[in-house]
Amino acid sequence: MKSANLLKEIVYNDQKPAITVLFETATTKEIRIVFKKDQHMKKHQTAFPITVEMVDGELDFGVEDTVHSLVKGDILSLDGDVPHDLAAKSDAIVRLTLSKSDTIQRVKDVIDS
């Protein structure tokens, strides 16, 4: 068994969203991304499906030039190879589920660029 708490030990980064790897399973990587209001992740994509859960806050989730307003409790899945971007409308906590085949470094590279 593996466990983590999405609401404990939260650290906001003043310059860019903060990433914490919560744990890995046999099939997924569970990540927390913490945004301060007005932080964003530029348009990017991955070859693998993802699942995004809004733990707290609000953000705009752009998919193929359509913006979806997500709020606490919303969850969505996205197929691989679909361009998307994120912009925090308030401080926000996001749970991101990646395929085991995807890499944490790819997510960090999107935030760092």
C-alpha positions in Angstrom: 0.0 0.0 0.0 1.1 3.6 -0.7 -0.5 6.7 0.6 -0.1 10.5 0.5 -2.0 13.6 1.6 -2.7 16.2 -1.0 -3.2 18.9 1.6 -0.2 18.4 3.9 3.3 20.0 3.5 2.1 22.4 0.7 4.8 24.8 -0.4 4.0 27.5 -2.9 6.8 28.7 -5.2 6.7 32.5 -5.9 8.1 32.1 -9.5 6.4 29.1 -11.0 4.1 26.2 -10.0 5.6 23.7 -7.5 5.6 20.0 -8.2 5.6 17.2 -5.6 5.8 13.5 -6.6 3.3 11.9 -4.2 4.1 8.3 -5.2 4.3 5.8 -8.0 2.3 2.7 -8.6 2.7 -0.2 -11.0 0.8 1.8 -13.7 0.8 5.5 -12.7 2.7 8.4 -11.2 0.7 10.6 -8.8 1.8 14.3 -8.7 0.6 17.4 -6.9 1.0 20.7 -8.7 0.5 23.8 -6.6 -0.2 27.1 -8.3 -0.2 30.6 -7.0 -2.8 32.9 -8.5 -1.8 33.9 -12.1 0.9 31.2 -12.5 0.5 29.0 -15.6 1.8 26.1 -17.6 2.3 26.9 -21.3 0.7 24.8 -24.0 2.2 21.3 -24.0 1.3 17.7 -24.6 2.3 14.2 -23.8 2.1 11.0 -25.7 0.2 9.4 -22.8 -3.3 9.9 -21.3 -3.5 12.0 -18.1 -6.0 12.6 -15.4 -6.4 16.0 -13.7 -8.2 16.6 -10.4 -8.9 20.0 -8.9 -8.2 19.6 -5.2 -8.6 23.3 -4.4 -8.9 26.6 -6.2 -9.8 27.6 -9.8 -7.9 27.4 -13.0 -8.5 27.7 -16.7 -7.7 24.5 -18.6 -7.2 25.2 -22.3 -7.7 22.2 -24.7 -7.5 22.7 -28.4 -8.3 26.5 -28.2 -11.2 26.0 -25.8 -10.9 27.1 -22.2 -12.6 25.1 -19.5 -13.0 26.7 -16.1 -12.2 24.1 -13.5 -13.1 24.4 -9.8 -12.5 22.4 -6.6 -13.8 18.9 -7.2 -13.6 18.8 -11.0 -11.8 15.9 -12.6 -11.0 15.3 -16.2 -9.1 12.9 -18.4 -7.2 13.8 -21.5 -6.0 11.4 -24.2 -2.3 11.5 -25.3 -1.1 14.0 -27.9 -3.7 16.6 -27.0 -2.2 20.1 -26.6 -3.3 21.8 -23.3 -2.4 24.7 -21.0 -3.3 25.8 -17.5 -3.7 29.2 -15.9 -4.5 29.6 -12.2 -7.4 32.0 -11.5 -6.7 31.6 -7.7 -4.2 29.7 -5.6 -4.8 26.1 -6.7 -3.9 22.5 -5.9 -4.0 20.0 -8.8 -3.5 16.2 -8.6 -2.0 15.0 -11.9 -2.0 11.3 -12.7 0.6 10.3 -15.3 1.1 7.0 -17.1 4.0 5.0 -15.7 5.6 5.4 -19.1 5.6 9.2 -18.8 8.3 11.2 -17.0 8.2 13.6 -14.1 11.1 15.5 -15.9 8.8 16.2 -18.8 6.4 18.0 -16.5 9.2 19.9 -14.8 10.5 21.0 -18.2 7.1 22.5 -19.1 7.1 24.5 -15.9 10.7 25.6 -16.3 10.4 26.8 -19.8 
